[in-house]
Amino acid sequence: MHSSFSTNKTVLITGVAGGIGQVLWSGLPDEVTRIGLDLQPTPAAQTYVGNCTDAAVLDRVLTLSAPVDALVHLAADPRVESPWAAVHGTGIEGTRQVLAAAVRHGVPRVVYASSNHVVGGYEADDPLPGQNGRPRLTAQAPPRPDSLYAVGKLAGEALGRFYAEQHGLRVVCLRIGSVRAHDDPTRADRLRRTWLSHRDLLHLTVCSLRTAVDFGIYYGVSANTHRMWSLANARADLGYRPVDNAAAHPAETA
């Protein structure tokens, strides 16, 4: 289900100074023209400082950078323990403003960084999804947010569906697993299930930019043997083929 979108396009990345933003900035194909927006300045050219909750900031960036072919929305307080003010502000209102700005400026597609914590409540179960014969979670599983942060991400998915169905925006929501600066899944048991390697993150992002689906929710995780989340629809809709597996990395011992 691929569209005519090629990598020879301009992509605006919000939250570009964060960990995932920096992986995308440095690792996307050279043919992608990158534009960045963040509250924090970065040394890279073509990045703007501003808050994505401010419609005027978004209008300025999208006007100066036109035409923008896609928007990758990462901006949010990344802490699972984020207070409600941050969740409601940057997390929910920021997402609404970004989606609305995409519609105003004719940006046809948005890749939204949701979170695996939208279904984090399942991690209290025994056995876990994907273990002892229990099926892995699909995107159709009822949400079980484990934090206010996760509630905000779930609201962002709902906003994405609204703008897709009511305004014709193509929106891909990625429930991103564990992306680490050291790109190493051996430092915690949970990482053996939730790790998303830098290489697979980049591949998943490019797949999400190219897909022709109007709206979809997908788990962003590497091909970990013990993962809790299904990749079936990401393979079918996006052509996502992760190559890394936490099980290939010997676990650290005390």
N, C-alpha and C positions, 0 to 999 in steps of 0.2 A: 504494500500500500504506500508506495513512494510517490512523491509529487515531482514537479519540475524544479523544486528548490535544489540548487547546487551549492557547493561550498564557496563559490565565488560570489559571496553576498556580504552585506553589512549587518552585523548583529550587535545590539545594545545589551550589555550585561549590567544589571543593577546588583549592588552588593559586591562589586568587583574586587574590593580590597580584602574580602574574607578568604578563608582557606579554599573553598570550592571555586570562588571567583578567580583566584590566582592560578589554580590548576587549569581552568578553562582558558584564561588569558594567555598562558604560556604554551598550552598544549593543543589548542584547536588548529586545524590545518592552516598553513600560511596563506591560503587563498581567502580566508575569512577576514574581512575588515572588522576589527573590534572597536567598539565604543564602550566606555565604562562610566558608571555613575556610582558614587559612594559618599557617605558622610565623611570618610577619611580620604585625604589626598594620597595619591599614589605617584610614583615617579614616571609611570608610563605615559606616553603621549596619548591624546584622544581620550582622556578621562576627565570627567567633570565632578565637582564637589557639590553635593546638594542632597536634599531629602526627598525620597520618592513619594512622600505624603503630600508634597507641594505640587499642585497641577502646573503652576507657572514654571517650576524647574523642569518638569518633564516636557512641557511644550517647548521650552528653550532648547533642551538637548536634542529633541527629535527634529526640531526645525533646523538647527545648525548641522545636524548629521544626516539630513534627508538625502536620498531615500534610505530608510531602515527596513530591512527585509524580515527581521525577526527580533524578538526580545526574549532574553533569558532572565527571569526574575528571581534573583537570589536574596535580595535585601530583606533582612529580618534580624531581630535579636536571636542569635543562635542558641541561647541557653535554654535547656529544657525547663529550668526553673524560672524562666522569664516572668516578671510580674505582669499583671493584666494590662497595665497602662502601655507597656511595650507591645504586648500581643495585639491589643486593640489598635494601637497607633501604627507603627511600621508594619506589623504583621497583617492586619485586616484592612485598615484604611489605605495603607501603602499599596497593597495588592489591588484594591478597588481602583485607586488612582492610576496605577500602571496599566491595568486592563482598559480603563476608559480612555487613557491617552493613546493606547495602541489603536483603538477604534477611531479616535479623532484624527490621527495622523496616517491612517491607512496602512498600519503595520499588520500584515495578514496573520501572523502566528506568534504565540507566546508559549515558552516552555517555563512552567511554574515549578519552583523547588518546594514541593511538599515534604513530608517527613514520614518515616516509618513509625514514628510515635503516634500517628493517627490510629494505628492498630496495636499500640504498645500494651494495651490492657491484656492482650492474649498471652503475653509473656508471664503472667501470673498463673497460667494453666499448667497442669501436669497430666499428661505429657504436653510438651510444647508442640505447636504446629510443625509438621515436617518430621516428627520423631515418633518412633514406636508405632508406625503404621498410620499415624494421624496425617491427613492431607495438609499440604501447604496452604497458606492463606492466598486466596485470589483477591482481585480488586473488588469483587462483589461481596466479600465478607462484610458484615456490619461493622462500622467503625467502633473502636473501643479506645478513645484517646486516653493517654495516661498522664496528661498534664494540661494546664491552660495553654501552654505553647502548642500542644497537639490540637487543642480545640481551635486555635487560630489557624493552623494549617488546614484543618478540615473546612473551616469557613472559606479559606482561599480556594479550595477545590470547588466548593459550591459557587463561589463568584466566577470561577473559570467556566463552569457549566452554563451559568446564566449568560455570560458574555458570548459564549459559543453559540448557544441556542437562540438568543434574542438579538445578537448583533453580528453574527456571522464570523466571529473571530475563531481561528483554529487554536485550540488550547490543549497542550499535553501537560498533565500533572505527574510529576515524578516523586514517589514516596522514597526518598533517598535514604539509603542505609548508612553505614559508618564509613566516612571518608576521613582519613587521618593524614596529617602532614608527613609523617614518616612512612606512610603507605605500607604498613606492616601489620598483619592481622594476628600476631602471636602474643600480644601483650595483655589480652583479656579473653576469658572464655566466650563472652558474648560476641566478640569480634569474629570468632570462628563461624558464626551464623550470619552476621550482619555486614561484613566487610564489603565495601565497594572500592575496588582499586582505582587508581588514577587512570590507568589505561582503559578500564571498562567504563569509567565515568565519561571520559572523552568520547568513546564510541557511542555510548547511550545518548549523549547530548547531540551528536551529529545525526544519529538515527531519529531523534525527536524533532530536529529541525527539518528533516527531509520527509517525514511521513505526511500522508494526505488525510489522516483521520481528522475529523472535525473536533472531537473531544475524546480524551481517554485518560485513564488513571493507570499507572504502571509502577511496579516496584523497581527501585534502583539498587541492585545488589549484584555482586559477582556470582560466578557459578559455584558457590560454596556447597560442599556436600551436605552440610547440616543446616542450610538456610531454611528459614521459616516461611518464606514468601515465594509464590509461584511466579515464574517468568514466562508462562505460556502465552499470555496475550502480548507481552513485550516482544517475544519472538515473532508472533504472527503479524502484529500490526506495525511494529517498528523495524523489524529485521534485526533486533538486538541479539548479538551472539557473544556473550561474555567469554573471556578466555582465562581469567584468573580464578583460582580456587584456594581458599584459606587452608584447606586440608593438605595442600602441597607444601605448606610452610610448617616445619616442626614447631610444636608449641613450646614456649619457654617454660623451663622448670625452675622451681624455687632454689 
